[in-house]
Amino acid sequence: MKPTFSTIITTLLVSCALIVTALLVKREIFASSEMPESVYELDEASWRLVSEQGIILGEDTAPMKIVVFYDYGCSFCRKSVPVLDAILRKYSGEVAIVYRHFPLPIHPLAHSAATASE
């Protein structure tokens, strides 16, 4: 029985799909669990400076401060707002949230929005 063109193409596509699946499974199973070293290392004084500047929500004297680098054009930043609000409500007085502007160049209106929010 002579293989038809469609049989050959189907066999090739199935083979490619199996190879890709095997490679993805291998990557997930044998992925390195080591965390890369931090590129940005700040000493305590630098972190204090970062946490003291910006828009502070909550008590200035809160023992814990969450520093959020925010881009008004970023959809992921917008999704974090309800979570951060819930943390602020639940741990009132214990946590302060410090928003720092971080407009990314891929969002053309982010810089203007950050400037307008001041």
Secondary structure as a PSIPRED ss2 file (coil, helix, strand):
# PSIPRED VFORMAT (PSIPRED V4.0)

   1 M C   1.000  0.000  0.000
   2 K C   1.000  0.000  0.000
   3 P C   1.000  0.000  0.000
   4 T C   1.000  0.000  0.000
   5 F H   0.000  1.000  0.000
   6 S H   0.000  1.000  0.000
   7 T H   0.000  1.000  0.000
   8 I H   0.000  1.000  0.000
   9 I H   0.000  1.000  0.000
  10 T H   0.000  1.000  0.000
  11 T H   0.000  1.000  0.000
  12 L H   0.000  1.000  0.000
  13 L H   0.000  1.000  0.000
  14 V H   0.000  1.000  0.000
  15 S H   0.000  1.000  0.000
  16 C H   0.000  1.000  0.000
  17 A H   0.000  1.000  0.000
  18 L H   0.000  1.000  0.000
  19 I H   0.000  1.000  0.000
  20 V H   0.000  1.000  0.000
  21 T H   0.000  1.000  0.000
  22 A H   0.000  1.000  0.000
  23 L H   0.000  1.000  0.000
  24 L H   0.000  1.000  0.000
  25 V H   0.000  1.000  0.000
  26 K H   0.000  1.000  0.000
  27 R H   0.000  1.000  0.000
  28 E H   0.000  1.000  0.000
  29 I H   0.000  1.000  0.000
  30 F C   1.000  0.000  0.000
  31 A C   1.000  0.000  0.000
  32 S C   1.000  0.000  0.000
  33 S C   1.000  0.000  0.000
  34 E C   1.000  0.000  0.000
  35 M C   1.000  0.000  0.000
  36 P C   1.000  0.000  0.000
  37 E C   1.000  0.000  0.000
  38 S C   1.000  0.000  0.000
  39 V C   1.000  0.000  0.000
  40 Y C   1.000  0.000  0.000
  41 E C   1.000  0.000  0.000
  42 L C   1.000  0.000  0.000
  43 D C   1.000  0.000  0.000
  44 E H   0.000  1.000  0.000
  45 A H   0.000  1.000  0.000
  46 S H   0.000  1.000  0.000
  47 W H   0.000  1.000  0.000
  48 R H   0.000  1.000  0.000
  49 L H   0.000  1.000  0.000
  50 V H   0.000  1.000  0.000
  51 S H   0.000  1.000  0.000
  52 E H   0.000  1.000  0.000
  53 Q C   1.000  0.000  0.000
  54 G C   1.000  0.000  0.000
  55 I E   0.000  0.000  1.000
  56 I E   0.000  0.000  1.000
  57 L E   0.000  0.000  1.000
  58 G C   1.000  0.000  0.000
  59 E C   1.000  0.000  0.000
  60 D C   1.000  0.000  0.000
  61 T C   1.000  0.000  0.000
  62 A C   1.000  0.000  0.000
  63 P C   1.000  0.000  0.000
  64 M E   0.000  0.000  1.000
  65 K E   0.000  0.000  1.000
  66 I E   0.000  0.000  1.000
  67 V E   0.000  0.000  1.000
  68 V E   0.000  0.000  1.000
  69 F E   0.000  0.000  1.000
  70 Y E   0.000  0.000  1.000
  71 D C   1.000  0.000  0.000
  72 Y C   1.000  0.000  0.000
  73 G C   1.000  0.000  0.000
  74 C C   1.000  0.000  0.000
  75 S H   0.000  1.000  0.000
  76 F H   0.000  1.000  0.000
  77 C H   0.000  1.000  0.000
  78 R H   0.000  1.000  0.000
  79 K H   0.000  1.000  0.000
  80 S H   0.000  1.000  0.000
  81 V H   0.000  1.000  0.000
  82 P H   0.000  1.000  0.000
  83 V H   0.000  1.000  0.000
  84 L H   0.000  1.000  0.000
  85 D H   0.000  1.000  0.000
  86 A H   0.000  1.000  0.000
  87 I H   0.000  1.000  0.000
  88 L H   0.000  1.000  0.000
  89 R H   0.000  1.000  0.000
  90 K H   0.000  1.000  0.000
  91 Y C   1.000  0.000  0.000
  92 S E   0.000  0.000  1.000
  93 G C   1.000  0.000  0.000
  94 E C   1.000  0.000  0.000
  95 V E   0.000  0.000  1.000
  96 A E   0.000  0.000  1.000
  97 I E   0.000  0.000  1.000
  98 V E   0.000  0.000  1.000
  99 Y E   0.000  0.000  1.000
 100 R E   0.000  0.000  1.000
 101 H E   0.000  0.000  1.000
 102 F C   1.000  0.000  0.000
 103 P C   1.000  0.000  0.000
 104 L C   1.000  0.000  0.000
 105 P C   1.000  0.000  0.000
 106 I C   1.000  0.000  0.000
 107 H C   1.000  0.000  0.000
 108 P C   1.000  0.000  0.000
 109 L C   1.000  0.000  0.000
 110 A H   0.000  1.000  0.000
 111 H H   0.000  1.000  0.000
 112 S H   0.000  1.000  0.000
 113 A H   0.000  1.000  0.000
 114 A H   0.000  1.000  0.000
 115 T H   0.000  1.000  0.000
 116 A H   0.000  1.000  0.000
 117 S H   0.000  1.000  0.000
 118 E C   1.000  0.000  0.000
